[in-house]
């Protein structure tokens, strides 16, 4: 059958016209072939026949009764064969009463390109006792989804195999830091590798500052736009209720962030924003910020109009409302009161904009008991990652050479991420390949709602299904696999008659719908089997991967990981707010940043300028002395010199 119910009228008309035209040509060709077979001439063998052969003989010898009779018989035979073939092609397809559900064959999997190199690893076809077989890999810029319970093999079968095969950039929230231990050594052979472990007690972590110049430009308009995106993530509008409080928190966030960035003496960090709003008593917080704005207006570097407007929106509220907003704001940023997190987010070891330009592997290390505490930080990190890499298509920038695999294990622990819900269907076009892993579909529905969960699962190009524990999910899988038409034979037999002889009875054959796998069979699939549902093709019943059993992965796993240089972790110092210079407005004793003009200014100073109180100069402490320590010391010295000149 060439015509399906899904075809348009135009397609059907073209198909019928093509079949009729082909039937005419076939009929004359078969007639010519049969006539040459009857002619049995060495000069004209049957394979020399053309559709015009029988017409040529009719024109030349059609007047002879014997030849005409055989020409008519051959034409009749050709037309009968052509009409039969055309009728078979045009006849409606025979449909099974209850469907024809089945699993895909190896040939169908190969034709779908799932054995090609490159892509997200989903499973394994064939092999014996966990060994051998071919990897099933999802290409074509599609993402994947998996819902499976604890200890079901998600890490061994999905996370580690992808970390040990993916050749582009790679980002993962690495629970237990197990993936880093197993795969970082191999990935360091061709990629920059970073472990962002913000709660590392030894400070062995990379750094990422969400409000650094990498992500918040210095251009005033772009800066406000970038800060508002961060504020919307940290304080979104509630699904129901009064939006006043989150909106007020966003305005306060923007005002504080601009203040910190417009004050050179202050560290440009989220931790500093938290410290600034916590200075002073709650009852006098409005007076404090009025004084700050007045001092800055009298200085050579006043605050920007947007910064003052956002701060005045907070200042002009009643003290009770100020206290409530401040408490709500500090609750949003309370994680940055932790000195470990503050230190880890005080610098940048990598730029998320470079993920598609260079091979970069980032492991967000988090212990299971810290998932709840770091959920907001995970949310902000991945939201910023998507935002930095969905601003330009690869077709518009030849420098965007690599795709980025984003493995989000324990996805629901990050909380609701609107950018994922709204943009997951568009990520593939930007070279982002999300692999979302949750422990249960019910978790996803709890965070994103029923419709949101359905959107996320349907926008992923493939779903990997392990034997579920949830009855509801097993029933959904059974319905998704479909039904096939099964013959049911009912036999009856008469067991007793008055004559004392058994006899009679019979059998009845009927057709009924039978699920390809009923819910019980889905739940009893076995620990070594899985089902892969790929859009546009039949479901695939295949084997799980146990990475340590396959030589490809075993040879790459557990190579020595690259060393991590510890960062400096310091407790925040008590800060006073004395009247004075612009630098004192930020934090007394805090060194300002070093500027190129400072080196020219040194030669213009006389000896009296160096009569400063060197006790206020922050000297490097500890070994070894880093470039950052030297910069802070020089900035502290220049600040002391400038203060002495002003006095």
Residue pairs with C-beta under 8 A, 6 or more apart in sequence:
1 89
1 90
1 91
1 92
1 93
2 15
2 19
2 89
2 90
3 11
3 12
3 15
3 16
3 90
4 93
7 15
16 90
19 86
19 89
19 90
20 86
22 86
23 82
23 83
23 85
23 86
24 82
25 51
26 78
26 81
26 82
26 85
27 75
27 78
27 79
27 81
27 82
27 83
28 51
28 52
28 54
28 55
28 75
28 78
29 49
29 50
29 51
29 78
30 77
30 78
30 81
30 82
31 54
31 71
31 74
31 75
31 77
31 78
31 79
32 49
32 50
32 51
32 52
32 53
32 54
32 74
32 78
33 46
33 49
33 78
34 74
34 77
34 78
35 49
35 53
35 54
35 57
35 70
35 71
35 74
36 44
36 45
36 46
36 48
36 49
36 53
37 46
38 70
38 74
54 71
54 74
54 75
54 78
57 67
57 71
58 68
58 71
61 67
61 68
61 71
62 68
62 71
96 484
96 485
97 485
97 511
97 513
98 483
98 484
98 485
98 486
98 511
98 512
98 513
98 514
99 482
99 483
99 484
99 485
99 513
100 484
100 485
101 481
101 482
101 483
101 484
101 515
101 516
102 484
102 516
102 538
103 516
103 538
103 539
103 540
103 541
104 112
104 537
104 538
104 539
104 540
106 125
106 126
108 537
108 538
109 115
109 125
109 136
109 540
112 534
112 536
112 537
113 139
113 140
114 122
114 136
114 137
114 138
114 139
114 534
114 540
115 125
115 134
115 135
115 136
115 137
116 137
116 139
117 137
118 137
118 139
118 167
119 137
119 138
119 139
119 140
120 137
120 138
120 142
120 143
120 144
120 162
120 166
120 405
120 433
120 435
120 462
121 135
121 136
121 137
121 158
121 161
121 162
121 165
121 545
122 136
122 137
122 138
122 144
122 158
122 462
122 464
122 532
123 135
123 136
123 157
123 464
123 530
123 532
123 540
123 542
123 543
123 544
123 545
124 133
124 134
124 135
124 136
124 542
124 543
124 544
124 545
124 550
125 133
125 134
125 135
125 136
125 540
125 542
125 543
126 132
126 133
126 134
126 543
127 133
127 543
130 528
130 543
130 546
130 549
131 549
131 550
133 543
135 161
135 165
135 545
136 532
136 540
136 542
137 165
138 144
138 461
138 462
138 534
140 428
140 461
141 403
141 428
141 429
141 431
141 433
142 428
142 433
142 460
142 461
142 462
142 535
143 424
143 427
143 428
143 433
143 434
143 435
143 436
143 459
143 460
143 461
143 462
144 434
144 435
144 436
144 460
144 461
144 462
144 463
144 464
145 435
145 436
145 437
145 456
145 457
145 460
145 462
145 463
145 464
146 154
146 158
146 435
146 436
146 437
146 438
146 463
146 464
146 465
146 466
147 437
147 438
147 439
147 440
147 441
147 444
147 465
147 468
147 473
148 154
148 437
148 439
148 464
148 466
148 468
149 439
149 440
149 466
149 468
149 469
150 439
152 466
152 467
152 527
153 466
153 527
153 544
153 546
154 409
154 437
154 466
155 178
155 179
155 409
156 544
156 545
156 546
156 547
156 548
157 530
157 544
157 545
157 546
157 547
158 435
158 437
158 464
158 545
159 172
159 179
159 407
159 409
159 437
160 179
160 182
160 183
160 547
160 553
160 557
161 545
161 547
161 553
162 170
162 405
162 407
162 435
163 170
163 172
163 179
163 182
163 183
163 187
163 407
164 182
164 183
164 186
164 547
164 552
164 553
164 556
164 557
165 552
165 553
166 405
167 190
167 359
168 359
168 402
168 403
168 404
168 405
169 191
169 355
169 356
169 358
169 359
169 360
169 361
169 402
169 403
169 404
169 405
170 187
170 191
170 360
170 361
170 362
170 404
170 405
170 407
171 355
171 361
171 362
171 364
171 382
171 385
171 404
171 405
171 406
171 407
172 179
172 362
172 363
172 364
172 406
172 407
172 408
172 409
173 364
173 366
173 378
173 382
173 407
173 408
173 409
173 410
173 414
174 180
174 195
174 363
174 364
174 365
174 366
174 409
175 366
175 367
175 368
175 371
175 409
175 410
176 367
176 368
177 195
177 197
177 363
177 365
177 366
177 367
179 363
179 407
180 195
180 363
180 365
180 561
181 558
181 561
182 557
182 558
183 556
183 557
184 193
184 195
184 361
184 363
184 561
184 562
185 558
185 559
185 560
185 561
185 562
186 556
186 557
186 559
187 193
187 361
188 361
188 559
188 561
188 562
189 559
190 359
191 359
191 360
191 361
192 350
192 358
192 359
192 360
192 361
193 361
193 363
193 561
193 562
194 206
194 349
194 350
194 360
194 361
194 362
194 363
195 204
195 205
195 206
195 363
195 365
195 564
196 205
196 206
196 207
196 208
196 344
196 349
196 362
196 363
196 364
196 365
196 381
197 204
197 205
197 206
197 344
197 365
197 366
198 205
198 340
198 341
198 344
198 345
198 374
198 377
199 338
199 340
199 341
199 344
199 366
199 367
199 370
199 374
200 340
200 344
200 365
201 340
202 566
203 340
203 343
203 566
203 567
203 568
203 569
204 564
204 565
204 566
204 567
205 344
205 365
205 564
205 566
205 567
206 344
206 349
206 350
206 362
206 564
207 343
207 344
207 345
207 346
207 347
207 348
207 349
207 567
208 344
208 345
208 348
208 349
208 350
208 352
208 381
209 215
209 268
209 269
209 270
209 345
209 346
209 347
209 348
210 230
210 270
210 345
210 380
210 381
210 384
211 227
211 230
211 257
211 260
211 261
211 268
211 269
211 270
212 268
212 347
212 348
213 268
214 348
214 351
214 352
214 353
215 226
215 352
215 384
215 388
216 223
216 226
216 227
216 230
216 257
216 261
217 223
217 226
220 304
220 306
223 258
223 261
224 254
224 258
224 306
227 253
227 254
227 257
227 258
228 250
228 254
229 387
230 253
230 257
230 380
230 384
231 249
231 250
231 253
231 254
232 250
233 379
233 380
233 383
234 249
234 250
234 253
234 332
234 333
234 376
234 380
235 246
235 247
235 249
235 250
235 253
235 332
236 246
236 416
236 418
237 243
237 246
237 247
238 246
245 324
245 325
245 328
246 328
248 313
248 314
248 317
248 325
248 328
249 325
249 328
249 329
249 332
251 310
251 313
251 314
252 277
252 310
252 311
252 313
252 314
252 325
252 326
252 329
253 273
253 329
253 332
254 306
254 310
255 307
255 308
255 309
255 310
255 311
255 313
255 314
256 273
256 276
256 277
256 311
257 273
258 303
258 304
258 306
258 307
258 310
259 276
259 292
259 303
259 307
259 311
260 266
260 267
260 268
260 269
260 272
260 273
260 276
260 586
261 268
262 301
262 303
262 304
262 307
263 582
263 583
263 585
263 586
264 582
264 583
264 586
264 592
264 593
265 582
265 583
265 584
265 585
265 586
265 587
265 590
265 591
265 592
265 593
265 639
266 272
266 276
266 586
266 587
266 590
267 346
267 590
269 336
269 342
269 345
269 346
270 333
270 336
270 342
270 345
271 336
271 337
271 341
271 342
271 345
271 346
271 572
272 587
273 333
273 336
274 330
274 333
274 334
274 336
274 337
275 572
275 575
275 587
277 285
277 326
277 329
277 330
278 330
279 288
279 575
279 577
280 288
280 577
282 319
282 322
282 323
282 326
283 319
283 323
285 322
285 323
285 326
286 314
286 315
286 316
286 317
286 319
286 322
288 577
289 311
289 314
289 315
290 315
291 577
291 579
292 577
292 585
293 303
293 308
293 311
293 312
295 579
295 580
295 582
295 585
296 302
296 303
296 582
296 585
297 303
299 581
299 582
299 585
300 582
301 582
303 311
314 322
314 325
315 322
317 325
332 376
335 341
335 373
335 374
335 376
335 377
336 342
336 345
339 569
339 570
339 571
339 572
340 569
341 377
342 572
343 567
343 568
343 569
343 570
344 567
347 567
347 628
350 360
350 362
352 384
352 385
352 388
352 389
353 388
353 389
354 360
355 385
355 388
355 389
355 402
355 404
356 389
356 394
356 400
356 401
356 402
356 403
356 404
356 430
356 431
357 399
357 400
357 401
357 402
358 402
359 402
364 378
364 381
366 374
366 378
371 410
371 413
372 413
375 413
375 414
375 415
376 415
378 413
378 414
379 414
379 415
379 417
382 406
382 408
382 414
382 417
382 420
383 417
383 419
385 406
386 419
386 420
386 423
386 427
386 432
387 419
389 404
389 430
389 431
389 432
390 423
390 426
390 427
390 430
390 432
392 400
392 430
393 400
393 429
393 430
394 400
394 401
394 430
394 431
400 431
402 431
403 431
403 432
403 433
404 431
404 432
404 433
405 433
405 435
406 432
406 433
406 434
406 435
407 435
407 437
408 414
408 434
408 435
408 436
408 437
409 437
410 437
410 438
410 439
411 436
411 437
411 438
411 444
412 438
412 439
412 443
412 444
412 446
412 447
415 447
416 447
416 448
420 434
420 456
421 448
421 452
421 455
421 456
424 434
424 455
424 456
424 459
424 460
425 459
427 433
427 434
428 461
434 460
436 456
436 460
438 444
440 469
440 470
440 473
441 453
441 457
441 470
441 473
441 476
442 470
442 472
442 473
444 453
444 456
444 457
445 452
445 453
448 455
448 456
457 463
461 534
461 535
462 532
462 533
462 534
462 535
463 532
463 533
464 530
464 531
464 532
465 477
465 522
465 530
465 531
465 532
465 533
466 525
466 530
466 544
467 522
467 523
467 524
467 525
467 526
467 527
467 529
468 474
468 477
468 522
468 523
469 523
471 519
471 523
474 519
474 520
474 522
474 523
475 519
477 517
477 519
477 522
477 531
478 515
478 516
478 517
478 518
478 519
478 521
478 522
479 515
480 533
480 539
481 515
481 516
481 517
481 522
481 531
481 539
482 515
482 516
483 513
483 514
483 515
483 516
484 513
484 514
484 516
485 511
485 512
485 513
485 514
486 511
486 512
486 513
486 514
487 509
487 510
487 511
488 509
488 510
488 511
488 512
489 507
489 508
489 509
490 507
490 508
490 509
490 510
491 505
491 506
491 507
491 508
492 505
492 506
492 507
492 508
493 502
493 504
493 505
494 502
494 503
494 504
494 505
495 502
496 502
497 503
497 504
516 539
517 525
525 531
527 544
528 543
528 544
529 541
529 542
529 543
529 544
530 541
530 542
530 543
530 544
531 539
531 540
531 541
531 542
532 539
532 540
532 542
533 539
533 540
534 540
545 553
547 553
547 554
547 557
548 554
548 557
568 622
568 626
568 628
568 629
573 589
575 587
575 588
575 589
575 590
576 588
577 584
577 585
577 588
578 584
578 588
580 643
581 642
581 643
581 646
583 590
583 592
583 639
583 642
583 643
589 616
589 618
589 636
591 618
591 632
591 633
591 635
591 636
591 639
592 635
592 636
592 638
592 639
593 631
593 635
594 631
594 634
594 635
594 638
598 634
598 638
601 638
605 641
609 641
609 644
609 645
610 641
611 644
612 637
612 640
612 641
612 643
612 644
613 640
613 644
614 640
616 636
616 640
617 633
617 636
617 637
617 640
618 632
618 633
618 636
619 633
620 626
620 629
620 630
620 632
620 633
621 629
